[in-house]
């Protein structure tokens, strides 16, 4: 039954993406400003399909998230779920993504036009300058920038060293860093047709103040991630084995 439900969700996912990518092309020509609410609607449509595969989503710590204005959100990254969520959580989400995603036919064009921040992860100092320029511009324009400090998707239960780009961006933007922990990888597996029933927790931790030295900031960010994962465990863990 789990396999069938995952398959049905995959159909939902692909169908929504096809319709939204095609409609997004039309919007991009006639009403580019509508790409912001369009991205939010896309995200909500996909997440509305979660019950198909028996997944619930619970958010805690919303009091730590400002209602609007520029934000720098540092999120753990366990699954594609994490790249969808924030379009429906904040007014003007701008993800820092690998530049390859902006080169996907049709989709990539929409990612660029909707303000997503593509960076070349292999570019060294050039990548950092690109991140600071594009990320700084997005924050100055009042957007909410979401960055994955682990630098790549990390399997549930695993860890990866945090990359220093978040500290540099916090310094440029002069904004607190909002850490976000998640256990999404337990339910939303890497394969599109491998979804497991259960509850995904998103834990928004208290912001880390502005002006800290890089090493201190990175240490506090890691500690916030660890505390957030521990909180996920206290909330009951991700996988609900009672759902079949």
C-alpha positions as CSV (number, residue, x, y, z in Angstrom):
1,X,0.0,0.0,0.0
2,X,2.8,2.4,0.8
3,X,4.3,1.9,-2.7
4,X,0.9,2.5,-4.3
5,X,0.4,5.7,-2.3
6,X,3.9,6.9,-3.2
7,X,3.2,6.2,-6.9
8,X,-0.1,8.2,-6.8
9,X,1.6,11.1,-5.1
10,X,4.3,11.0,-7.8
11,X,1.6,11.3,-10.5
12,X,0.1,14.3,-8.5
13,X,3.6,15.9,-8.3
14,X,4.3,15.5,-12.0
15,X,0.9,16.7,-13.0
16,X,1.1,19.8,-10.9
17,X,4.6,20.6,-12.1
18,X,3.6,20.2,-15.7
19,X,0.6,22.5,-15.4
20,X,2.4,25.1,-13.4
21,X,5.6,25.2,-15.6
22,X,3.4,25.7,-18.7
23,X,1.2,28.3,-17.0
24,X,4.3,30.0,-15.6
25,X,5.7,30.5,-19.2
26,X,2.5,32.3,-20.1
27,X,2.7,34.5,-16.9
28,X,6.4,35.3,-17.6
29,X,5.5,36.9,-20.9
30,X,2.3,38.7,-20.0
31,X,2.5,39.4,-16.2
32,X,6.0,38.7,-14.7
33,X,4.9,40.1,-11.4
34,X,2.5,37.2,-10.9
35,X,5.4,34.8,-10.7
36,X,5.7,35.5,-7.0
37,X,2.2,34.4,-6.0
38,X,2.4,31.7,-8.8
39,X,5.4,30.1,-6.9
40,X,3.5,30.2,-3.7
41,X,0.5,28.5,-5.3
42,X,2.7,25.8,-6.9
43,X,4.1,25.0,-3.5
44,X,0.8,24.8,-1.8
45,X,-0.7,22.6,-4.6
46,X,2.1,20.0,-4.2
47,X,2.0,20.0,-0.4
48,X,-1.8,19.6,-0.6
49,X,-1.1,16.2,-2.0
50,X,0.8,15.0,1.0
51,X,-2.1,13.1,2.5
52,X,-2.1,10.9,-0.7
53,X,1.0,9.2,0.7
54,X,0.1,9.5,4.4
55,X,2.4,12.4,5.3
56,X,1.5,15.1,7.7
57,X,3.5,18.3,8.3
58,X,3.8,20.0,11.6
59,X,5.6,23.4,12.1
60,X,6.8,24.6,15.6
61,X,8.5,27.8,16.5
62,X,6.5,30.1,14.3
63,X,6.9,32.8,16.9
64,X,10.6,32.9,15.9
65,X,9.7,33.9,12.3
66,X,9.0,37.6,11.6
67,X,5.8,38.2,9.7
68,X,7.4,40.1,6.9
69,X,10.5,42.0,5.8
70,X,13.9,40.7,4.9
71,X,15.0,37.5,6.6
72,X,18.0,35.1,6.4
73,X,16.7,31.6,6.9
74,X,19.3,28.8,7.4
75,X,17.6,25.5,6.9
76,X,18.7,21.9,7.1
77,X,18.2,20.1,3.8
78,X,17.1,16.5,3.8
79,X,14.8,16.3,0.9
80,X,13.1,18.1,-2.0
81,X,10.3,19.0,0.5
82,X,12.6,21.6,2.0
83,X,13.0,23.3,-1.3
84,X,9.2,23.7,-1.7
85,X,8.1,24.6,1.8
86,X,9.2,28.2,2.1
87,X,7.3,29.5,-0.9
88,X,4.2,28.9,1.1
89,X,5.7,30.0,4.5
90,X,7.1,33.5,3.7
91,X,5.9,36.3,1.4
92,X,8.9,36.5,-1.0
93,X,11.1,33.4,-0.8
94,X,14.4,33.4,-2.6
95,X,16.3,30.2,-2.4
96,X,20.1,29.8,-2.9
97,X,20.3,26.9,-5.3
98,X,22.9,25.3,-7.4
99,X,23.2,27.0,-10.7
100,X,22.4,23.8,-12.7
101,X,18.8,24.1,-11.6
102,X,18.5,27.5,-13.4
103,X,19.6,25.7,-16.7
104,X,16.8,23.2,-16.8
105,X,14.6,23.9,-19.8
106,X,11.5,25.9,-19.1
107,X,11.8,25.5,-15.3
108,X,15.2,27.2,-15.1
109,X,13.9,30.3,-16.9
110,X,11.1,30.6,-14.3
111,X,13.5,30.1,-11.4
112,X,15.6,33.0,-12.7
113,X,12.6,35.3,-13.4
114,X,11.1,34.6,-9.9
115,X,14.4,35.7,-8.3
116,X,16.0,32.4,-7.2
117,X,19.7,32.8,-6.5
118,X,21.7,30.4,-8.6
119,X,25.4,29.9,-7.6
120,X,28.2,27.7,-9.0
121,X,29.2,25.6,-6.0
122,X,32.6,24.8,-7.7
123,X,33.6,28.4,-8.3
124,X,35.5,29.1,-5.0
125,X,35.9,32.8,-4.4
126,X,33.8,33.6,-7.5
127,X,30.9,31.7,-6.0
128,X,31.2,33.6,-2.7
129,X,31.2,36.9,-4.5
130,X,28.2,35.9,-6.5
131,X,26.3,34.7,-3.4
132,X,27.0,38.0,-1.5
133,X,26.0,40.1,-4.5
134,X,22.8,38.3,-5.4
135,X,21.9,37.4,-1.8
136,X,22.6,41.0,-0.6
137,X,20.5,42.5,-3.4
138,X,17.6,40.1,-2.5
139,X,17.8,41.0,1.2
140,X,18.0,44.7,0.5
141,X,14.9,44.4,-1.7
142,X,13.0,43.0,1.4
143,X,13.0,39.4,0.3
144,X,13.4,36.3,2.5
145,X,16.5,34.4,1.5
146,X,16.7,30.7,2.3
147,X,20.1,29.0,2.3
148,X,21.1,25.4,3.1
149,X,24.3,25.7,5.0
150,X,25.1,22.0,4.6
151,X,25.6,22.8,0.9
152,X,23.8,19.8,-0.3
153,X,21.1,17.3,0.6
154,X,22.0,15.3,3.6
155,X,20.3,12.0,4.4
156,X,18.2,11.8,7.6
157,X,20.3,10.8,10.6
158,X,23.5,12.0,8.9
159,X,25.5,15.2,9.3
160,X,27.6,17.3,7.1
161,X,30.0,20.3,7.9
162,X,28.4,23.7,7.6
163,X,29.6,26.0,4.8
164,X,30.7,29.5,5.8
165,X,28.6,31.3,3.1
166,X,25.8,31.8,5.6
167,X,28.1,33.8,7.9
168,X,29.3,36.0,5.1
169,X,25.7,36.7,3.9
170,X,24.6,37.5,7.5
171,X,27.4,40.1,7.7
172,X,26.5,41.7,4.4
173,X,22.8,41.7,5.1
174,X,23.3,42.7,8.8
175,X,20.5,40.4,9.7
176,X,20.0,37.7,12.4
177,X,20.2,34.1,11.1
178,X,17.0,32.0,11.7
179,X,18.0,28.3,12.0
180,X,15.5,25.7,10.9
181,X,15.7,22.0,11.7
182,X,13.8,19.3,9.9
183,X,13.4,15.5,9.8
184,X,11.8,15.5,6.3
185,X,14.2,12.9,4.9
186,X,12.6,10.1,6.9
187,X,9.3,10.4,5.0
188,X,10.3,12.2,1.8
189,X,12.9,9.9,0.4
190,X,15.3,10.7,-2.4
191,X,13.3,8.8,-5.1
192,X,10.1,10.5,-6.2
193,X,8.1,7.3,-5.8
194,X,9.6,6.5,-2.3
195,X,7.5,8.3,0.2
196,X,6.9,6.9,3.7
197,X,3.8,7.7,5.8
198,X,4.5,9.7,8.9
199,X,4.9,13.3,10.2
200,X,7.5,15.8,8.9
201,X,8.5,18.3,11.5
202,X,9.8,21.7,10.7
203,X,11.3,23.4,13.8
204,X,12.0,27.1,13.6
205,X,14.6,28.0,16.3
206,X,15.3,31.4,17.9
207,X,17.3,33.7,15.7
208,X,21.0,34.0,16.2
209,X,21.9,37.7,16.7
210,X,23.7,40.0,14.3
211,X,27.5,40.8,14.6
212,X,28.9,37.5,15.9
213,X,32.4,36.3,14.7
214,X,32.1,33.7,12.0
215,X,33.3,30.8,14.2
216,X,30.8,31.7,16.9
217,X,27.9,32.0,14.5
218,X,28.7,28.7,12.8
219,X,29.0,27.0,16.2
220,X,25.6,28.4,17.4
221,X,24.0,27.4,14.1
222,X,25.2,23.8,14.5
223,X,24.0,23.8,18.1
224,X,20.6,25.1,16.9
225,X,20.3,22.4,14.3
226,X,21.2,19.7,16.9
227,X,18.6,21.1,19.4
228,X,16.0,21.3,16.6
229,X,16.6,17.6,15.7
230,X,16.3,16.6,19.3
231,X,13.0,18.5,19.5
232,X,11.8,16.6,16.4
233,X,12.5,13.4,18.3
234,X,10.6,14.6,21.3
235,X,7.6,15.4,19.0
236,X,7.5,11.8,18.1
237,X,9.9,11.3,15.3
238,X,9.0,11.4,11.6
239,X,7.9,7.9,10.7
240,X,4.5,6.7,11.8
241,X,4.6,3.0,11.5
242,X,0.9,2.7,12.3
243,X,0.0,4.2,8.8
244,X,-0.1,1.6,6.0
